[in-house]
Amino acid sequence: MGNPRAARIDYIDWLRGFAVVGMFEVHCYDAWLGGSARQSAFFHYTQLSGTVPAPLFIFLSGITFAFIAGSMRRKGADANKIAARTIRRGAEILALGLLFRVQEFVLGQPWAPRTDLARVDVLNMIGVSIMAMGVACWLVRGRVANALFAVAIAAAIAMLTPLVWNRWSPRWLPWYLESYFNGVHIFGVPQPWLFPIFPWMAFAFAGLAVGFFLFSPWASEHQSRALAIVGVGGVAAFYLSRWLDSRPIHLYSVYDYWHTSPCFLLARVGIVMGIMAAGYAWCRWGLASAGFSPLKQLGQTSLLVYWVHIEFVYGRFTIMTQQAQSIWSATLGLVVIFVAMVLLSIARTKTKGRSAEILSWIRRLPQAAAGD
């Protein structure tokens, strides 16, 4: 942990891994629990905890964007080059999100409807958010100005979400485009299980603002203090959201705390900031600094393990019968998924950059077999 940049990467990897494990948990119990277990308080709490991983993933995309933009600026890249690289990267992730939907559609036959191809999932939203952050950082130059602009955009998205969901829905758009704004899909009304711009992109811009602070010259020299400030700010944001929610006057005619309320979004941003501070402390002073960390490992290949685990939990290759398991059997399945994804992640990092060597070894196998 002596190298500040290495430490920073370590705790970000750990946080990604933490988000991945959180998704494993909520997906496994949602897919597999059945009968009375599905009506239990245990299931309720597993789904409540599932409100954290997706915001953390999207928030971290903003953190990573700030790191890349700052690194490019230090190397002399101008705003046009930074925007071009980041927008291209966002487009690549959006393309991967669309490809993932194609895979799910093909493997889900004959049951999957064609409309699933246009479903707005978390990868789609991360890709769109990265492109939007690239545009924002091109429009406004300078680290401090970028951070303030990001806060303003996050706040605007949060405040507009109830209106976009309930009054200003862009009905004039085809449903597959409208869904990117309010998650209507084919149902005509917003669906809370999707990931539209309103409110989800706000997490990316909140992460961008925090990232510009964390990668500032002062914070780079005083990491522990900077992360402590982030943690305290997260606690303050959480309690501010509770205070605002308790006020007798609300700004919106339709007040849905769990889906559109700016107060709930602020609370989740506060929780994510607190998790960031805790993750940094765990990586610097806790067991994660002592040796191999499964969460750091998963964080290094978060896209791969997210992509693969879905098929073994929800998809054609599910390892357990859907909605038919007890809490104990579903927990066993969760452990199996966790171990398998850690092993897959290790295999990926061990073989990364060695594709030519592995291909050459495979080509030699027939010759070795003939020699035997």
C-alpha positions in Angstrom: 0.0 0.0 0.0 3.0 2.3 -0.2 2.3 3.4 -3.7 -0.8 5.7 -3.6 -1.9 4.9 -7.1 -1.7 1.1 -6.4 -3.6 1.6 -3.1 -6.3 3.4 -5.0 -6.6 0.7 -7.6 -6.7 -1.9 -4.8 -9.6 -0.4 -3.0 -11.6 0.3 -6.2 -11.1 -3.3 -7.2 -12.3 -4.4 -3.8 -15.4 -2.2 -4.1 -16.2 -3.6 -7.5 -15.8 -7.1 -6.0 -18.1 -6.1 -3.1 -20.7 -5.0 -5.6 -20.4 -8.2 -7.6 -20.9 -10.4 -4.4 -23.9 -8.2 -3.5 -25.4 -9.0 -7.0 -24.7 -12.7 -6.5 -26.6 -12.6 -3.3 -29.7 -10.7 -4.5 -29.8 -12.7 -7.8 -29.4 -16.1 -6.3 -32.1 -15.7 -3.6 -34.4 -14.0 -6.1 -34.0 -16.7 -8.6 -34.1 -19.8 -6.4 -36.1 -19.2 -3.2 -39.6 -20.6 -3.4 -42.6 -21.5 -1.2 -42.7 -20.0 2.3 -39.0 -19.0 2.0 -40.0 -16.4 -0.6 -42.4 -14.8 1.8 -40.0 -14.7 4.7 -38.3 -11.7 6.3 -35.0 -13.2 5.2 -36.0 -12.9 1.5 -37.2 -9.3 2.1 -33.8 -8.3 3.6 -31.9 -9.9 0.8 -33.8 -7.9 -1.7 -33.5 -4.7 0.4 -29.7 -5.2 0.4 -30.0 -5.5 -3.4 -30.6 -1.7 -3.6 -26.9 -1.1 -3.0 -24.8 -3.1 -5.6 -26.2 -1.5 -8.8 -25.7 2.1 -7.4 -22.2 1.2 -6.3 -21.3 -0.2 -9.8 -22.6 2.9 -11.5 -21.0 5.2 -8.9 -17.7 3.5 -9.5 -18.0 4.2 -13.2 -17.9 7.9 -12.3 -14.9 7.3 -10.0 -13.0 5.4 -12.7 -13.9 8.1 -15.3 -12.4 10.8 -13.0 -9.2 8.7 -12.6 -8.8 8.2 -16.4 -9.6 11.8 -17.2 -7.1 13.1 -14.6 -4.4 10.7 -15.7 -4.8 11.8 -19.3 -4.7 15.5 -18.3 -1.4 14.9 -16.4 0.0 13.4 -19.6 -0.9 16.4 -21.6 -4.1 15.2 -23.4 -6.5 18.0 -24.3 -10.3 18.0 -23.7 -11.0 16.7 -27.2 -8.8 13.7 -26.8 -10.2 12.9 -23.3 -13.8 13.2 -24.6 -13.1 11.0 -27.7 -11.5 8.2 -25.6 -14.2 8.2 -22.8 -17.1 8.5 -25.2 -15.7 5.6 -27.3 -15.3 3.5 -24.1 -18.9 4.3 -23.1 -20.0 3.2 -26.6 -18.1 0.0 -26.2 -19.8 -0.8 -22.9 -23.2 0.0 -24.4 -22.5 -2.3 -27.3 -21.5 -5.1 -24.8 -24.8 -4.4 -22.9 -26.7 -4.9 -26.2 -24.7 -8.0 -27.0 -25.5 -9.4 -23.6 -29.2 -8.9 -24.3 -28.8 -10.8 -27.6 -27.1 -13.6 -25.7 -29.9 -13.8 -23.2 -32.5 -13.8 -25.9 -30.8 -16.6 -27.9 -30.2 -18.8 -24.8 -33.7 -18.0 -23.5 -35.5 -19.5 -26.5 -38.2 -20.5 -27.0 -39.6 -18.5 -24.0 -37.7 -15.2 -24.3 -39.8 -12.5 -26.1 -38.1 -10.3 -28.7 -38.8 -7.2 -26.7 -36.1 -8.4 -24.2 -33.6 -7.4 -26.8 -34.3 -3.8 -26.0 -34.4 -4.1 -22.2 -32.4 -1.4 -20.4 -30.1 -3.2 -18.1 -27.3 -2.0 -15.9 -24.6 -2.4 -18.5 -26.6 -0.2 -20.9 -26.9 2.5 -18.3 -23.1 2.4 -17.5 -22.3 2.8 -21.1 -24.7 5.7 -21.7 -23.5 7.3 -18.4 -19.8 7.2 -19.5 -20.7 8.8 -22.8 -22.7 11.5 -21.0 -19.8 12.2 -18.6 -17.5 12.5 -21.6 -19.7 15.1 -23.1 -20.0 17.0 -19.8 -16.3 17.1 -19.3 -15.8 18.4 -22.8 -18.4 21.2 -22.3 -16.9 22.3 -18.9 -13.1 22.3 -18.5 -11.0 22.1 -15.3 -11.2 19.7 -12.4 -13.1 21.9 -10.0 -15.5 23.1 -12.6 -16.0 19.5 -13.7 -16.8 18.4 -10.2 -19.3 21.2 -9.6 -20.9 20.5 -13.0 -21.2 16.8 -12.1 -22.9 17.7 -8.8 -25.4 19.9 -10.6 -26.2 17.2 -13.2 -26.7 14.6 -10.5 -29.0 16.9 -8.5 -30.9 17.8 -11.6 -31.5 14.2 -12.6 -32.6 13.4 -9.0 -35.1 16.3 -8.9 -36.5 15.6 -12.4 -37.0 11.9 -11.9 -40.5 12.1 -10.3 -41.6 14.4 -13.1 -40.2 12.2 -15.9 -41.8 9.1 -14.4 -45.2 10.6 -13.8 -45.8 13.8 -15.8 -43.2 14.5 -18.5 -42.9 11.0 -19.9 -41.6 11.2 -23.5 -44.6 9.3 -24.9 -43.8 10.5 -28.4 -40.7 8.2 -28.5 -40.9 4.5 -29.4 -41.0 2.5 -26.2 -37.5 1.1 -26.6 -36.1 4.7 -26.7 -38.5 6.1 -24.0 -37.4 3.2 -21.8 -33.9 4.8 -21.6 -35.5 7.8 -19.9 -38.0 6.2 -17.6 -37.9 2.4 -17.9 -41.3 1.8 -19.3 -40.2 -1.2 -21.5 -43.4 -2.5 -23.1 -45.7 -1.8 -20.2 -46.5 1.9 -20.7 -45.5 2.8 -17.1 -42.0 2.9 -15.6 -40.7 -0.4 -14.2 -38.5 -0.2 -11.1 -36.5 -3.2 -12.0 -34.9 -1.5 -15.1 -32.1 1.1 -15.3 -33.2 4.3 -17.0 -31.3 7.6 -17.1 -33.8 9.0 -14.5 -32.6 8.3 -11.8 -29.7 5.9 -12.4 -27.3 8.3 -14.2 -27.3 10.5 -11.2 -25.1 7.9 -9.4 -22.5 8.1 -12.2 -22.3 11.9 -11.9 -22.2 11.7 -8.1 -19.3 9.3 -8.5 -17.6 11.6 -11.0 -17.7 14.5 -8.5 -16.3 12.4 -5.7 -13.7 11.0 -8.1 -12.4 14.5 -9.0 -12.0 15.2 -5.3 -10.3 11.9 -4.6 -7.8 12.3 -7.4 -7.0 15.9 -6.7 -3.4 16.7 -5.8 -4.2 17.2 -2.1 -6.3 14.0 -1.8 -3.5 12.0 -3.6 -1.1 13.1 -0.9 -3.6 12.6 1.9 -5.6 9.5 0.9 -6.7 8.5 4.4 -8.0 12.0 5.2 -9.7 12.3 1.8 -11.5 9.0 2.3 -12.4 9.9 5.8 -14.0 13.1 4.4 -15.9 11.0 1.9 -17.1 8.7 4.6 -18.3 11.6 6.8 -19.9 13.2 3.8 -21.8 10.0 3.2 -23.1 9.8 6.7 -24.2 13.4 6.5 -25.9 12.8 3.1 -27.8 9.8 4.6 -29.1 11.7 7.6 -29.9 14.8 5.5 -32.0 12.6 3.2 -33.9 11.2 6.3 -34.5 14.7 7.6 -35.8 15.9 4.2 -38.0 12.9 3.9 -39.6 13.6 7.3 -40.7 17.1 6.3 -44.5 17.4 6.0 -44.3 19.3 2.7 -43.3 17.4 -0.5 -42.6 19.0 -3.9 -44.3 16.3 -6.0 -47.9 15.3 -6.4 -46.8 11.7 -6.6 -44.3 10.8 -3.9 -42.7 7.3 -4.3 -39.8 7.1 -1.8 -38.4 3.8 -2.9 -38.3 4.5 -6.7 -38.3 8.2 -7.6 -37.7 10.2 -4.5 -34.6 12.4 -4.5 -34.3 11.7 -0.8 -33.9 7.9 -1.4 -31.3 8.6 -4.1 -29.4 10.9 -1.7 -29.6 8.2 1.0 -28.1 5.6 -1.4 -25.3 8.0 -2.5 -24.5 8.5 1.2 -24.4 4.7 1.8 -22.2 4.2 -1.2 -19.8 6.9 0.0 -19.7 5.2 3.4 -18.9 1.9 1.8 -16.1 3.5 -0.2 -14.5 4.8 3.0 -14.9 1.4 4.7 -13.5 -0.4 1.7 -10.4 1.8 1.6 -9.8 1.2 5.4 -10.3 -2.6 4.9 -7.8 -2.6 2.0 -5.2 -0.6 3.9 -5.5 -1.8 7.5 -7.8 -4.9 7.4 -7.5 -8.5 6.2 -7.7 -7.4 2.5 -4.1 -6.0 2.9 -2.8 -9.3 4.3 -2.7 -11.4 1.1 -5.1 -12.8 -1.5 -8.5 -11.1 -1.5 -11.4 -12.8 -3.3 -13.2 -9.5 -3.6 -10.2 -7.8 -5.2 -9.9 -10.7 -7.5 -13.6 -10.5 -8.6 -13.3 -6.7 -9.0 -10.5 -7.1 -11.5 -12.9 -9.1 -13.8 -16.2 -7.7 -12.7 -17.7 -7.5 -16.2 -16.8 -11.1 -17.0 -18.2 -12.6 -13.7 -21.3 -10.5 -13.9 -21.9 -11.7 -17.5 -21.3 -15.4 -16.7 -23.1 -15.7 -13.4 -26.4 -14.6 -14.8 -26.7 -17.7 -17.0 -26.0 -20.0 -14.1 -28.5 -18.2 -11.8 -31.3 -17.1 -14.1 -30.5 -18.6 -17.4 -30.7 -21.9 -19.3 -27.7 -23.3 -17.3 -29.1 -22.5 -13.9 -27.6 -24.8 -11.3 -30.8 -25.0 -9.2 -34.5 -25.3 -10.0 -36.0 -21.8 -10.1 -38.2 -20.6 -7.2 -38.2 -24.0 -5.6 -35.4 -23.9 -3.0 -35.2 -23.5 0.8 -33.0 -20.8 2.3 -30.3 -23.4 3.1 -30.2 -24.9 -0.4 -30.2 -21.5 -2.1 -27.4 -20.4 0.2 -25.4 -23.5 -0.8 -26.0 -22.5 -4.4 -24.8 -19.0 -3.7 -21.5 -20.4 -2.2 -21.0 -22.5 -5.3 -21.5 -19.5 -7.6 -19.1 -17.4 -5.5 -16.3 -20.1 -5.6 -16.9 -20.8 -9.3 -16.7 -17.1 -10.2 -13.5 -16.6 -8.1 -11.9 -19.5 -10.0 -13.1 -18.1 -13.3 -11.7 -14.7 -12.4 -8.3 -16.2 -11.4 -8.2 -18.1 -14.7 -8.9 -14.9 -16.6 -6.2 -12.9 -15.0 -3.7 -15.7 -15.3 -4.3 -16.0 -19.1 -4.7 -12.3 -19.8 -2.2 -11.2 -22.4 -1.2 -14.8 -23.1 -3.7 -15.7 -25.9 -0.9 -16.2 -28.5 1.0 -18.5 -26.2 -2.1 -20.5 -25.3 -3.1 -20.8 -29.0 0.4 -22.0 -29.9 0.1 -24.6 -27.1 -3.3 -25.8 -28.4 -1.9 -26.2 -31.9 1.0 -28.3 -30.6 -1.4 -30.8 -28.9 -2.1 -32.9 -32.0 1.6 -33.2 -32.7 2.3 -34.2 -29.1 -0.5 -36.8 -29.2 0.9 -38.2 -32.4 4.4 -38.4 -30.9 3.0 -40.4 -27.9 
